[in-house]
């Protein structure tokens, strides 16, 4: 039979249970052996000179349907947009919001929407995990630039369409 005890003062309460020191203060982490640490070289921010030009030449002479297995058509379009903007593919997929990064990203989004059956959600995932509204905004900006420049966009050649969209967006005529 349990009897309910009414405590009138906190000093009358029983003491808290004793907790082992290991549960309250975890053991300090073990320092790794300095000889076992491998120092990795930093990844270059820009590709080596000539690499983008060689890749662009390979893209120019390769039809879109003949892209080898392991390379997606959407990935090729994103890489080509990065080449046009003079940045890396990683920069397009990054969170940077500088104009020199966002404009090639917008061109990639516009090209993917015009020349692939991908949804805006899928396009957003392929250009760095963007939301579908970001894709719609990028497409709207490129479309407005094309209309303002009065550029004629070919319907069958995505490379030429991308070059003309890039020229319209950056206000350069080709």
Secondary structure as UniProt FT lines:
FT   HELIX           10..12
FT   HELIX           21..24
FT   HELIX           34..36
FT   TURN            49..50
FT   HELIX           51..61
FT   HELIX           64..66
FT   TURN            69..70
FT   HELIX           73..85
FT   HELIX           89..92
FT   HELIX           99..115
FT   HELIX           120..126
FT   TURN            127..128
FT   HELIX           132..149
FT   HELIX           158..169
FT   TURN            170..171
//
